[in-house]
């Protein structure tokens, strides 16, 4: 994906270097799609490769989902309006970030 030239502030978006995925995404078509876009696929193969190496990268995502699930309104969406749900998600992310900052300061 080439960098976006929308005039927005911050670092331009770029293509990722690697894609980490588990055995559910193991298919020749997925690997070819990644390589066509210049992305190195790191997908565990069924019956051949253990997914232990990929587990350490996936754990970060699973842990973050668990942090968001501690906020009882987020796993099941009760709000009908998207802006209210977005506000609760932003509030949860802010509180998670605050708790992580307190751990290191």
C-alpha positions in Angstrom: 0.0 0.0 0.0 1.7 3.3 -1.0 1.7 6.1 1.6 -1.5 8.1 1.6 -1.2 11.7 0.5 -4.2 13.2 2.2 -2.4 16.0 3.9 -3.1 14.5 7.3 -0.6 14.8 10.1 1.6 12.0 11.4 3.5 9.1 9.9 2.2 8.0 6.5 0.6 4.5 6.4 2.8 1.8 4.9 2.6 -1.8 4.0 3.5 -4.2 6.8 6.7 -6.3 6.5 5.4 -9.6 7.8 2.0 -11.2 8.5 1.7 -13.5 11.4 -1.2 -15.9 11.3 -2.3 -19.3 12.7 -3.1 -22.5 10.9 -6.6 -21.5 10.1 -5.2 -19.1 7.4 -2.9 -21.7 5.8 -3.8 -21.9 2.2 -1.7 -21.5 -1.0 -3.9 -18.6 -2.1 -3.3 -16.6 1.1 0.5 -17.0 0.8 0.4 -15.9 -2.8 -1.7 -12.9 -2.0 0.8 -11.8 0.6 3.8 -12.3 -1.6 2.1 -10.4 -4.5 1.8 -7.4 -2.1 5.4 -7.8 -0.9 4.5 -9.1 2.5 6.4 -12.1 4.0 3.8 -14.6 5.3 4.5 -16.3 8.7 1.6 -18.8 8.6 1.9 -22.1 10.5 1.4 -25.1 8.2 -1.1 -27.8 9.2 0.6 -31.1 10.3 4.1 -29.8 9.6 4.8 -26.7 11.7 4.0 -26.0 15.3 2.2 -22.8 16.0 4.3 -22.2 19.2 6.5 -19.6 17.5 3.5 -17.7 16.3 1.8 -17.8 19.7 4.0 -15.2 21.3 2.9 -12.6 18.8 -0.7 -13.6 19.0 -0.7 -13.5 22.8 -0.3 -9.7 22.7 -3.5 -9.4 20.7 -5.4 -11.8 22.8 -4.3 -10.1 26.0 -5.5 -6.7 24.6 -8.9 -8.2 23.8 -9.1 -9.5 27.3 -8.4 -6.0 28.7 -11.2 -4.6 26.6 -13.6 -7.4 27.7 -13.1 -6.4 31.3 -15.4 -3.4 30.5 -18.8 -5.1 30.6 -20.5 -2.9 28.0 -18.0 -3.6 25.2 -18.2 -7.4 24.6 -21.9 -7.3 24.0 -22.9 -4.1 22.3 -26.0 -2.7 24.0 -25.9 0.8 22.5 -27.7 1.4 19.2 -25.8 4.5 18.3 -22.3 4.0 17.0 -21.0 7.2 18.4 -21.9 6.1 22.0 -20.2 2.8 21.5 -17.2 4.5 20.0 -17.1 6.8 23.1 -17.1 3.8 25.4 -14.4 2.1 23.4 -12.2 5.2 23.5 -12.8 5.6 27.2 -11.8 1.9 27.8 -8.6 2.4 25.7 -7.8 5.5 27.7 -8.2 3.7 31.0 -6.1 0.7 29.8 -3.4 3.1 28.6 -3.5 5.0 32.0 -3.1 1.7 33.9 -0.2 0.6 31.7 1.5 4.0 32.3 1.1 3.6 36.0 2.8 0.3 35.9 6.0 1.8 34.4 6.1 5.1 36.2 
